[in-house]
């Protein structure tokens, strides 16, 4: 039974990566996927009327940095050592955008997508022919 577990794990890992056709399409259409993501982001910005930007915030926190020492017999233990530590976190904030610029950007991205789609059509067709589902 144990010898079958590695084979089963490998089979599940390969299955999780997609079919051969999906793998081929992922390689050939990578630029299309990236353009689609940028188009979706730009459309969402236009719908909201503002962009979202991720900003790193840094702050100092008073944290436990060492254990306390045991107390003398009959005495309570000493509290743990504390020190200041700088911590960063990422916050999403609204950002003003020029709507006209965003519309031009969207039109440009959509035009680029059409060009890339035409350029990649033979490779995508080859993937579908080579690995039919």
N, C-alpha and C positions, 0 to 999 in steps of 0.2 A: 504494500500500500504506500509506503514512504517513497519508493522509487517513482511512483506515478505523480506525486505532488509537484516536483519541479517541471515535469512535462506539462501538467495542467496549468501551472502558473505561467509558463512560457506561452502556451496556447492562448490564455486569457490576455496576456500582454500584447501579443500580435493582433488579436481580435480588436483590442481597444484602439489600435492604431488606424483602423479603417481597412476597407477593402483595397486591393491593388489599384483599382480604378480611382478610388478616393485619394489614395496617396499620390498617384500620378497627377490628378487634377490639382491637388494642393500645391504641388511643386510648380506646375505650369501656370496656375492662376493666382499665384501669391500676390502679384502686383494688383490684380483686380480686387482681391480681398482687402488689401490695404486702402485702395481708393474707395471701396464701398464703406469702410469704416470712417474715413475722413468725410465722405459725403453725408453719412448719417450724423456725424458730430456737427457738421455745418448746418444741416437741416434742423437739428435740435436747437442749435443756437438761434437760428432765425425764428423758430416757433416760440422760444422763451423770450427773445428780445435781448438776451445777454449771454455771454459765454461763462463757462465755469473754469476756474483755474485752481490748480493744486499748489498750495503754499506751505512751506515748511515753517513751523513755529518752534522756537527753542525756549525752554524754561528750566528753571532750577527747582529741584525737589529735594526735600529733606528725607533721606532714605536710611534704612538700616544697612550699615556696611560692615558690621562685625558682631559676633555674638557677645552677649554679656558674660560677666564672670560669675562663678558661683559665690555666694556670700559666705561669710565666716559662719561657723557653727551657730545655729540659732538665729541667724540674720537672713533677711531676704536676699536673693541674688541681685547683682547689679544689673541695671537695664542694658540692653544692647547698645553698641556704639552706633552713632548716627553721623552722617556727613552729607554735604550737598553734592548732588549729581546733576549734570546737565542732561536733559532729556529732550528729544525732538519728536514732533508729531506732525502729520500732514493734515491740513484742513482744506476743504473745498470751499472757495469763495466765488461770489459773482464778480464778473468783470465786464465793464462797459465795452461795447463793440460798435463799429460803424456798420449799420445794417446794409447800406449800399455796397460797401466793400465785401461783406459776407455774401451778398447775392452774386456779386461778380466772381467771388471765390467758388461758390457753388456751381455756377455756370461753367467755369474753367475746369473744375474737377469732373463734372459730368462729360464735358468734351474730351478730356483726357481719358476718361473711362471708356468712351466709345472707341477711341483710337487704340487703346490697349486691348480691348475686347476683339477688335478686328485683327490686330497683330497676333493675338494668342489663339485665335479660332482654329488654325490648322493643328496646333499642338494639342488643344483640348479635344478636337475631333480624333486625333491620333490616340489619345489616352482612351477615349470611349471605344474606339475600334480595337485597340490592343487588349483591353480588359473589359469586355462586355459584362453587364450584370444580369 
